[in-house]
Amino acid sequence: MWTHFEPVHAVTYFHPRARAAYEAVGLRGYWRGYFAGRAAPLGPTEAAPVIAAFFNFAPPMVSRALPAIWRLATPQEALRARLTGAVQALAELTYELPEAHLAEAADLLEEAAAAVEPAGRVLGAANAALPRGEYPLARLWQAATTLREHRGDGHIAALVAADLDPVETLAWRVAVDQPLQNLLGRGWSEEQWQAARGRLAERGWLGPDGEATDVGRTRFQAVEDATDLAAARPWRTLGADRTDRLRELLEPMARACHTVIPENSPIGLPALQS
């Protein structure tokens, strides 16, 4: 299901209308909009909670953005901008789908999102507590975002339990499935990257040439399995038949959203299978 609802959320990072909406409230530059949009559900927070919740950004990078962005736009303005931009993007991408299709998808996705467990899920809980959107695309995007952040919170918990720090996690992803250039923009120095690779090698996760070992793959698969388990409750609650129906409804939307998501996106989103 992640590969079907994540593209709906991800238009907020990649569609020109989403970026324009942030710029309209004074958040010029990609990272200002990114940090303001994702952090806004937490209120006018300082950097420390965002460093913890976002996990894979170097602390100095987050500290440059927060709390300075709140002098440009309030969290309420950032929330309106991110929803406006996302809805405009989705409207452009899904205009051929009937209103009834969008409404049914929004209803089912909202029902799944209502079943998220907030305990221990900071970003998931903060997004789940936001007011319900008025129109189907607004409801659809907000539900996808709640599910996305809820899943991300669980993934971070699994990484922490596996004793992986942020830059080690990024270095591992480069070894298995991500181009290095996609992940360099998170503020870590070359020395920190090298040290992380060294720690992974000491643990037997990387070989002499930096390639992923079978040991590393097996242990990281346990992280992925824990992530899936922690994200499963909404789909158990919705039930197999209605989850399958929602997947069918989301399929054409996800494919349309992929047209604006880079093939090698930094969020590691795989293409939908034919």
Residue pairs with C-beta under 8 A, 6 or more apart in sequence:
1 147
1 235
1 243
1 246
1 247
2 148
2 151
2 231
3 254
3 269
3 270
3 272
4 246
4 247
4 250
4 251
4 254
4 272
5 109
5 143
5 144
5 147
5 148
5 250
5 254
6 144
6 148
6 267
6 269
7 253
7 254
7 257
7 258
7 261
7 269
7 272
8 90
8 140
8 141
8 144
8 250
8 253
8 254
8 257
9 86
9 141
9 144
9 145
9 148
10 257
10 261
10 265
10 267
10 269
11 18
11 86
11 89
11 90
11 93
11 141
11 257
11 260
11 261
12 18
12 37
12 82
12 85
12 86
12 89
12 141
12 145
13 34
13 267
14 260
14 261
14 262
14 265
15 85
15 86
15 88
15 89
15 92
15 93
15 260
17 85
17 88
17 89
17 92
18 33
18 82
18 85
18 86
18 88
18 89
19 30
19 33
19 85
20 85
21 81
21 82
21 84
21 85
21 88
22 28
22 32
22 33
22 36
22 37
22 78
22 81
22 82
22 85
23 33
24 81
25 72
25 73
25 77
25 78
25 80
25 81
26 72
26 73
27 33
27 36
27 69
27 72
27 73
27 78
27 81
31 61
31 65
32 65
32 69
32 72
33 81
33 82
35 50
35 62
35 65
35 66
35 69
36 65
36 69
36 70
36 72
36 73
36 75
36 78
36 81
37 78
37 79
37 81
37 82
38 50
38 54
38 123
39 45
39 50
39 53
39 54
39 66
39 69
39 75
39 78
40 75
40 76
40 78
40 79
40 82
41 75
41 79
41 123
41 126
41 127
41 129
41 130
42 49
42 50
42 53
42 75
42 122
42 123
42 126
43 75
44 67
44 70
44 74
44 75
45 66
45 67
46 66
46 67
47 59
47 62
47 63
47 65
47 66
47 67
49 122
50 62
50 66
51 57
51 59
51 62
51 63
52 122
53 122
53 123
53 153
53 156
54 62
55 156
55 159
55 166
55 169
56 166
56 167
56 169
56 170
56 186
57 166
57 186
57 187
58 166
58 167
58 186
58 187
58 188
58 189
58 192
59 187
60 187
61 186
61 187
62 187
69 78
73 81
79 130
83 133
83 138
83 141
83 142
86 141
87 135
87 137
87 138
87 141
89 260
90 137
90 140
90 141
90 253
90 257
91 137
93 253
93 256
93 257
93 259
93 260
94 102
94 137
94 252
94 253
94 256
97 252
97 253
99 136
101 249
102 136
102 137
102 140
103 136
104 249
105 136
105 140
105 246
105 249
105 250
105 253
106 136
106 137
106 139
106 140
106 143
107 139
108 238
108 242
108 245
108 246
108 249
109 139
109 140
109 143
109 144
109 147
109 246
109 250
110 132
110 139
110 143
111 237
111 238
111 242
112 143
112 147
112 234
112 235
112 237
112 238
112 243
112 246
113 128
113 142
113 143
113 144
113 146
113 147
113 150
113 234
114 128
115 233
115 234
115 237
115 238
116 124
116 125
116 128
116 146
116 147
116 150
116 233
116 234
117 150
117 233
118 124
118 125
118 128
119 125
120 153
120 157
121 149
121 150
121 153
121 154
122 153
123 149
123 150
123 152
123 153
124 146
124 147
124 149
124 150
124 151
124 152
124 153
125 150
126 149
127 142
127 145
127 146
127 149
127 150
128 146
128 150
130 142
132 139
132 142
133 139
133 140
133 141
133 142
140 253
147 231
147 234
150 231
150 234
151 227
151 230
151 231
154 226
154 227
154 230
154 231
155 223
155 227
155 230
157 226
157 230
158 223
158 224
158 226
158 227
158 230
159 169
159 223
161 223
161 226
162 219
162 220
162 222
162 223
164 172
164 223
165 196
166 186
166 188
167 188
167 192
167 193
167 195
167 196
168 196
168 199
168 200
170 178
170 183
170 186
170 188
170 193
170 196
171 193
171 196
171 197
171 200
171 206
172 200
172 205
172 206
172 212
172 216
172 220
173 183
173 268
174 180
174 183
175 200
175 205
175 206
175 210
175 211
175 212
175 216
176 212
176 217
176 220
177 268
178 264
178 266
178 268
179 264
182 264
182 265
182 266
183 266
185 266
188 196
197 206
197 210
200 206
200 216
201 207
201 208
201 210
203 216
204 213
204 215
204 216
205 212
205 213
205 215
205 216
205 219
205 220
206 212
206 213
206 216
207 213
235 243
238 246
251 272
254 272
255 272
258 271
258 272
261 269
263 271
